């Protein structure tokens, strides 16, 4: 999902900039805890996660869980967020094409 940082004060900006290398896009991983990545402009962030779901779970429920994880992750960085936009993919629907040798 993508979101924007809510207006940041000087202390929040300094703290996020001090941690920016740890949250570079190359650090992004799809895990159950999720990872937040952002650029030094501190305008927007990306949150990637895996949310285990049963066949009974509706997409809205899964996205709600992911958004709660994203909110907690951003707040854990000492910031707040706005304008979350979520996209979900059912991993069971992903087809892997293998190269023939």
Backbone as CSV, one residue per row, in Angstrom:
resi,resn,N_x,N_y,N_z,CA_x,CA_y,CA_z,C_x,C_y,C_z
1,UNK,0.833,-1.163,0.000,0.000,0.000,0.000,0.878,1.226,0.000
2,UNK,0.271,2.318,-0.460,0.971,3.599,-0.468,0.210,4.560,0.422
3,UNK,0.932,5.471,1.006,0.325,6.493,1.834,1.227,7.705,1.871
4,UNK,0.719,8.747,2.460,1.501,9.970,2.639,1.708,10.190,4.127
5,UNK,2.835,10.772,4.445,3.052,11.167,5.827,2.156,12.363,6.125
6,UNK,1.544,12.358,7.301,0.826,13.545,7.762,1.877,14.629,7.989
7,UNK,1.472,15.890,8.070,2.472,16.948,8.293,3.414,16.593,9.443
8,UNK,4.698,16.770,9.176,5.742,16.395,10.129,6.356,17.638,10.762
9,UNK,6.656,17.542,12.045,7.385,18.645,12.675,8.886,18.395,12.485
10,UNK,9.705,19.321,12.911,11.154,19.226,12.698,11.755,17.979,13.344
11,UNK,11.289,17.634,14.540,11.816,16.461,15.244,11.453,15.172,14.503
12,UNK,10.211,15.069,14.034,9.803,13.885,13.279,10.619,13.756,11.996
13,UNK,10.801,14.861,11.294,11.586,14.844,10.057,13.017,14.360,10.339
14,UNK,13.620,14.900,11.388,14.991,14.515,11.737,15.065,13.026,12.068
15,UNK,14.109,12.525,12.829,14.099,11.103,13.194,13.923,10.212,11.970
16,UNK,13.000,10.575,11.063,12.792,9.781,9.856,14.023,9.821,8.950
17,UNK,14.631,10.983,8.823,15.833,11.087,7.994,16.987,10.272,8.572
18,UNK,17.085,10.215,9.894,18.141,9.429,10.542,17.956,7.934,10.270
19,UNK,16.723,7.487,10.045,16.424,6.071,9.797,16.217,5.761,8.316
20,UNK,16.384,6.746,7.457,16.029,6.586,6.039,16.761,5.431,5.356
21,UNK,18.025,5.237,5.657,18.772,4.151,5.007,18.190,2.779,5.352
22,UNK,17.632,2.638,6.541,17.015,1.377,6.960,15.682,1.141,6.247
23,UNK,15.117,2.193,5.664,13.793,2.111,5.039,13.850,2.416,3.546
24,UNK,15.016,2.176,2.966,15.211,2.334,1.530,14.404,1.257,0.793
25,UNK,14.002,1.537,-0.427,13.194,0.592,-1.203,13.887,-0.764,-1.349
26,UNK,15.198,-0.794,-1.322,15.925,-2.062,-1.450,15.830,-2.918,-0.188
27,UNK,15.292,-2.362,0.883,15.092,-3.107,2.128,13.692,-3.728,2.194
28,UNK,12.852,-3.436,1.231,11.455,-3.882,1.252,11.355,-5.398,1.151
29,UNK,10.509,-5.947,1.995,10.246,-7.383,1.989,8.771,-7.592,2.252
30,UNK,8.226,-8.625,1.668,6.851,-9.011,1.968,6.909,-10.006,3.122
31,UNK,6.620,-9.528,4.322,6.606,-10.369,5.521,5.293,-10.139,6.250
32,UNK,5.013,-10.982,7.238,3.791,-10.796,8.019,3.854,-9.543,8.875
33,UNK,5.055,-9.105,9.262,5.198,-7.861,10.035,5.103,-6.649,9.110
34,UNK,5.554,-6.834,7.887,5.536,-5.762,6.911,6.770,-4.883,7.001
35,UNK,7.015,-4.139,5.926,8.123,-3.190,5.908,7.658,-1.859,5.329
36,UNK,8.147,-0.797,5.934,7.863,0.560,5.470,9.095,1.045,4.716
37,UNK,8.882,1.580,3.526,9.969,2.217,2.788,9.542,3.633,2.443
38,UNK,10.533,4.517,2.372,10.249,5.908,2.009,11.510,6.561,1.489
39,UNK,11.314,7.644,0.764,12.432,8.412,0.242,12.709,9.585,1.180
40,UNK,13.862,10.177,1.016,14.272,11.278,1.895,13.410,12.525,1.755
41,UNK,12.595,12.594,0.718,11.679,13.733,0.572,10.607,13.714,1.661
42,UNK,10.371,12.543,2.253,9.397,12.339,3.334,7.977,12.751,2.933
43,UNK,7.659,12.604,1.685,6.297,12.912,1.243,5.387,11.694,1.364
44,UNK,5.881,10.559,0.879,5.050,9.361,0.833,5.852,8.155,1.316
45,UNK,5.137,7.072,1.570,5.759,5.823,1.986,5.034,4.668,1.307
46,UNK,5.693,3.526,1.317,5.105,2.286,0.832,5.188,1.280,1.963
47,UNK,4.150,0.493,2.116,4.136,-0.567,3.125,3.823,-1.865,2.403
48,UNK,4.662,-2.862,2.608,4.459,-4.170,1.979,4.349,-5.210,3.075
49,UNK,3.362,-6.097,2.922,3.178,-7.145,3.912,2.466,-8.341,3.288
50,UNK,2.498,-9.431,4.012,1.739,-10.632,3.676,0.734,-10.814,4.797
51,UNK,-0.537,-10.933,4.434,-1.591,-11.155,5.429,-2.182,-12.533,5.171
52,UNK,-1.881,-13.502,6.042,-2.476,-14.820,5.868,-3.998,-14.718,5.960
53,UNK,-4.678,-15.429,5.090,-6.137,-15.365,5.068,-6.706,-16.743,4.758
54,UNK,-7.915,-16.963,5.215,-8.625,-18.186,4.882,-9.502,-17.916,3.665
55,UNK,-10.053,-18.952,3.110,-10.930,-18.772,1.954,-12.178,-17.974,2.314
56,UNK,-12.548,-17.970,3.586,-13.741,-17.245,4.030,-13.497,-15.748,4.196
57,UNK,-12.229,-15.367,4.349,-11.919,-13.956,4.547,-12.221,-13.156,3.281
58,UNK,-12.914,-12.083,3.445,-13.211,-11.179,2.333,-12.014,-10.261,2.113
59,UNK,-11.876,-9.758,0.899,-10.749,-8.879,0.579,-10.728,-7.658,1.500
60,UNK,-11.890,-7.106,1.808,-11.944,-5.921,2.674,-11.380,-6.222,4.063
61,UNK,-11.601,-7.425,4.562,-11.075,-7.804,5.877,-9.553,-7.893,5.826
62,UNK,-9.042,-8.503,4.768,-7.597,-8.648,4.609,-6.944,-7.275,4.465
63,UNK,-7.543,-6.420,3.654,-6.996,-5.068,3.486,-7.061,-4.298,4.802
64,UNK,-8.119,-4.480,5.558,-8.222,-3.836,6.868,-7.095,-4.251,7.795
65,UNK,-6.759,-5.535,7.774,-5.638,-6.018,8.599,-4.334,-5.384,8.144
66,UNK,-4.135,-5.319,6.832,-2.908,-4.730,6.286,-2.821,-3.245,6.633
67,UNK,-3.929,-2.542,6.537,-3.927,-1.114,6.871,-3.621,-0.890,8.347
68,UNK,-4.122,-1.772,9.201,-3.810,-1.659,10.629,-2.312,-1.875,10.868
69,UNK,-1.722,-2.835,10.155,-0.274,-3.062,10.261,0.507,-1.847,9.773
70,UNK,0.068,-1.270,8.660,0.737,-0.084,8.111,0.655,1.084,9.082
71,UNK,-0.525,1.303,9.644,-0.704,2.395,10.601,0.237,2.223,11.786
72,UNK,0.297,1.004,12.325,1.163,0.742,13.472,2.635,0.932,13.109
73,UNK,3.017,0.504,11.916,4.416,0.626,11.492,4.825,2.090,11.346
74,UNK,3.977,2.887,10.717,4.296,4.309,10.530,4.305,5.027,11.877
75,UNK,3.332,4.723,12.722,3.295,5.340,14.042,4.484,4.892,14.876
76,UNK,4.960,3.658,14.647,6.156,3.170,15.325,7.409,3.944,14.933
77,UNK,7.355,4.589,13.772,8.460,5.437,13.333,8.341,6.854,13.882
78,UNK,7.267,7.105,14.639,7.077,8.422,15.228,6.343,9.399,14.327
79,UNK,5.634,8.888,13.331,4.923,9.754,12.389,3.463,9.318,12.306
80,UNK,2.684,10.093,11.596,1.304,9.720,11.322,1.150,9.686,9.811
81,UNK,-0.007,9.250,9.344,-0.205,9.013,7.918,-1.544,9.567,7.463
82,UNK,-1.695,9.600,6.129,-2.970,9.957,5.518,-3.003,9.347,4.124
83,UNK,-4.154,9.328,3.526,-4.337,8.906,2.126,-3.791,7.516,1.808
84,UNK,-4.143,6.521,2.625,-3.714,5.155,2.314,-4.440,4.642,1.080
85,UNK,-3.694,4.022,0.194,-4.249,3.372,-0.987,-3.736,1.941,-0.985
86,UNK,-4.656,0.996,-0.945,-4.270,-0.406,-0.804,-4.525,-1.200,-2.075
87,UNK,-3.637,-2.133,-2.308,-3.773,-3.089,-3.400,-3.468,-4.455,-2.814
88,UNK,-4.288,-5.444,-3.148,-4.015,-6.780,-2.639,-3.904,-7.767,-3.795
89,UNK,-3.122,-8.799,-3.560,-2.950,-9.870,-4.528,-3.053,-11.184,-3.783
90,UNK,-3.894,-12.064,-4.271,-4.019,-13.403,-3.696,-2.859,-14.230,-4.239
91,UNK,-1.959,-14.639,-3.362,-0.764,-15.360,-3.797,-1.102,-16.694,-4.462
92,UNK,-2.272,-17.251,-4.159,-2.676,-18.495,-4.812,-2.962,-18.282,-6.299
93,UNK,-3.181,-17.043,-6.706,-3.484,-16.751,-8.108,-2.258,-16.385,-8.936
94,UNK,-1.097,-16.354,-8.299,0.130,-16.006,-9.011,0.688,-17.261,-9.669
95,UNK,0.948,-17.158,-10.935,1.528,-18.275,-11.672,3.003,-17.995,-11.902
96,UNK,3.795,-18.988,-11.630,5.236,-18.855,-11.823,5.598,-19.559,-13.125
97,UNK,6.193,-18.808,-14.008,6.656,-19.381,-15.271,8.107,-19.786,-15.108
98,UNK,8.363,-21.002,-15.345,9.737,-21.499,-15.237,10.363,-21.554,-16.622
99,UNK,11.603,-21.146,-16.673,12.338,-21.204,-17.942,12.761,-22.628,-18.231
100,UNK,12.650,-22.977,-19.464,13.156,-24.298,-19.872,14.597,-24.145,-20.291
101,UNK,15.397,-25.129,-19.921,16.825,-25.061,-20.268,17.082,-25.763,-21.548
